Amino acid sequence: MLLKDILYKVSLEAVAGSTDLEISTITFDSRKVVPGTLFVAIPGTQVDGHDFIPKAIELGATAILCERLPETLQEGVTYIQSKDASRAMGFAASNFYGQPSSKLKLVGVTGTNGKTTTVTLLFRLFRALGHRCGLISTVQNQVEDEIIPSTHTTPDSLTLNALLADMLNKGCTHVFMEVSSHAVVQQRIAGVQFAGGIFTNITHDHLDFHKTFDAYIKAKKGFFDQLPKTAFALVNADDPRGRIMVQNTVARRETYSLETGASFKGKLLADSIYGLEMEVDSRQVHFQLIGNFNAYNLLGVYGAAVLMDEDPAEVLTELSALQPPPGRFEQVISPEHIVGIVDYAHTPDALKNVLETIAELRQGNEQIITVVGCGGNRDATKRPEMARIACQFSDHVILTSDNPRNEEPEAILEDMKKGVPNDTPAEVTVLVDRREAIARAVSLAQSKDVILVAGKGHETYQDVKGVKNHFDDREELRAAFQKG
């Protein structure tokens, strides 16, 4: 593709050299440069891409997109200057791959909790409704039945547009993707055209990256600010910040709610271990998902489907048959009828939602035993709060490792222990080894007790000092149940 076509709608400060040259590929990683490459120099937190411009040219890059022009410009190389190289790369990537998002019905979902469940339900629902679909999520990316491993909640703009182009080429008409706050700030969705956006909720998270809660809210809001007039913006009206999300959007504003008037109104009639009974827009429906938080997820999915011109009755029929995604309130039952629940809850609000649901489902004096940890190199302010919430709703709490990453697990647990109330009635144990912690929980449980293993959900690894060791909470729970 010609460079001048790749630069369509890219905001430029200066151009030195010809744009009438053929570009074979685009990359921001100098190690991937081949002859004919457009190399994008992005300033990063660890390294600055501008430092690698000479290496990129040496390897054959014929065009450089950057924020700062080098002092010496090499003959035969075209230099393009932009104020924001990451944003410019987003538009360039979209153009290079044929603007795939404009030819798809692409729906983005953002919020602190519920993103993965919502996009997975949308993906499964629209497939059941007869559409060919793509999925971009924390758990995995998927093109119909083909599973593609996922490394980020929202991929970088080059990977994202390549993925969307692949989905389009394979006949997909609808794509559902998680949109993280990091992705908005880092311009990973720049140049991407959405047919709709959904806001689930917002609570404290990722303050290690955003620094303040206001900055985190602004990042989420930034997604809706980018939506076009042709899109819908569907927000949870029961979240106090739902309406803030759409203050400046030009998209069509819609709401869903369990508590107030909204475009899509639901009422929770019953919640049990066997599922939810809800009234949705005056229709009574049984769903296989459990918990008040899933009532919101289902309502958001329903609203989005109706806004995309699907028949309401058919949508509810298909939704009622869907199972929860992996690691989202996933049940593992022992031969002794101990109920194990594995959930990705890794924020205070998510943990509270899951434990409140378990408490509401309890029919007698069953114990609630919670195994929980916090990830390393992430927002440390939530650690004591996670422990406090676990103690508030549990009979036994076992604090343990999550993904310690480059932190010492003992240091993370010391932070968590600060949140254990002095007068807590819960029995609290600290075990660094997560496998041992799960086994201890099983040893404490009796028939009909509930064990919640929180924090990792679908993950099949434990990240320790940069090494991802195989570890699956579901496997560990089953193994502990078998040992008795």
Secondary structure as UniProt FT lines:
FT   HELIX           3..6
FT   TURN            7..9
FT   STRAND          14..16
FT   STRAND          25..27
FT   HELIX           30..32
FT   TURN            35..36
FT   STRAND          37..40
FT   HELIX           49..52
FT   HELIX           53..58
FT   TURN            59..60
FT   STRAND          63..66
FT   TURN            75..76
FT   STRAND          78..81
FT   HELIX           85..96
FT   TURN            97..98
FT   HELIX           100..103
FT   STRAND          105..110
FT   HELIX           115..128
FT   TURN            129..130
FT   STRAND          133..136
FT   STRAND          140..143
FT   TURN            144..145
FT   STRAND          146..149
FT   HELIX           157..169
FT   TURN            170..171
FT   STRAND          174..178
FT   HELIX           181..185
FT   TURN            186..191
FT   STRAND          196..199
FT   HELIX           207..210
FT   HELIX           213..225
FT   TURN            229..230
FT   STRAND          232..236
FT   TURN            237..238
FT   TURN            240..241
FT   HELIX           242..245
FT   STRAND          252..257
FT   STRAND          264..272
FT   TURN            273..274
FT   STRAND          275..280
FT   TURN            281..282
FT   STRAND          283..287
FT   HELIX           292..307
FT   TURN            308..309
FT   HELIX           312..319
FT   TURN            320..321
FT   TURN            326..327
FT   STRAND          330..333
FT   TURN            335..336
FT   STRAND          339..343
FT   HELIX           348..361
FT   STRAND          368..372
FT   TURN            376..377
FT   HELIX           380..382
FT   HELIX           383..393
FT   STRAND          396..399
FT   HELIX           409..417
FT   TURN            418..419
FT   TURN            422..423
FT   STRAND          427..430
FT   HELIX           434..444
FT   TURN            447..448
FT   STRAND          450..454
FT   TURN            457..458
FT   STRAND          461..464
FT   TURN            465..466
FT   STRAND          467..470
FT   HELIX           473..483
//
